[in-house]
Amino acid sequence: MRISGIFLTNHVQWVGCQGSRPELRGYACSLWKLFHTLTVQAAVRPKALINTGLEDNPQVVLQMMRKYIQHFFGCRACAQHFEEMAQESMDAVKTLDKAVLWLWEKHNVVNNRLAGDLSEDPKFPKVQWPTPDICPACHEEIKGLHSWNEAHTLQFLKQHYSNENILYKYTEGPADSNEREFGEERDKKGDKSLPEKLSVNKEDKILDPLNGLDSKPKVLDQLIAKNGPVEDRGKKAVDSIIQKETKQSLSFLGIGFSNVDMSLCIVLYIASSLFLMIMYFFFRMRSKRWKVRYNRPYV
């Protein structure tokens, strides 16, 4: 798949949002996690927005999320539902902590609406989150009815989406992970043959630039033999440009006129001729009318 020169792989391996089937969870789950993390980080690190022009906007992450979903999210029905929720209550968000709670609350609204839907993963049912088993303090019972303790819920969200819970293992490339594993094995085994390998690699690295330098003159010699010296080609190019510019000018009565000058002269000549013809017919018609008006027939 190619988008504006960027190649995307056909195979995507999700980690934290891997569903029981390829079509479940995945992108939508990762998008929710991303925006939850952004709202929490904006609340935990408000100084990160200083001098950006957005430090006084507690809805900065929510508004960016709203625009992204509105214009780029593939599920248009989902985008419409989110836009309706945003129009309903997003303006009431006045602090960064309220932004964290607003997104958490709306996520639970979406989970409640999609519970039992075909898009629900049976191994990851859409429930009201966080569940009592992972955050007992987030749940309360008032007069026999379930209620959320927003203070404990906010504390849980800030801890759950903190930097400490971000696993950077999967952001490393395969080369980095292989080198790290090789280094760990080397430290454990105490391999003594490694210095010899390093010395060989070092010699190879020293020889490679020499080979590269030797190969460059050969390439230049081939180019010169094919197209001639660089200086001669430069002179030829300059001469061709001068000749081209010279051909564009014309010698007319010993005076150099360019094609543009000649075109302007022709246009002015035609315009002057038309103007004179119009004036001629105008005065002729006027003189005829004058003669008819003051004509005195003989008696």
BELNORCOR-V421825 format. One record per run of one state. SS is the DSSP state (alpha for helix, beta for strand, coil for the rest). FROM is the first residue (numbers start at 0). TO is the last residue. If there is no record, write none. Layout:
{{SS,FROM,TO} {SS,FROM,TO}}
This chain:
{{coil,0,0} {beta,1,2} {coil,3,4} {beta,5,6} {coil,7,16} {beta,17,17} {coil,18,23} {beta,24,24} {coil,25,25} {alpha,26,43} {coil,44,44} {alpha,45,48} {coil,49,58} {alpha,59,71} {coil,72,74} {alpha,75,91} {coil,92,94} {alpha,95,113} {coil,114,119} {beta,120,120} {coil,121,122} {beta,123,123} {coil,124,134} {alpha,135,137} {beta,138,141} {coil,142,143} {beta,144,147} {coil,148,148} {alpha,149,159} {coil,160,161} {alpha,162,164} {coil,165,167} {alpha,168,170} {coil,171,172} {alpha,173,188} {coil,189,192} {alpha,193,226} {coil,227,228} {alpha,229,247} {beta,248,251} {coil,252,253} {beta,254,257} {alpha,258,292} {coil,293,298}}
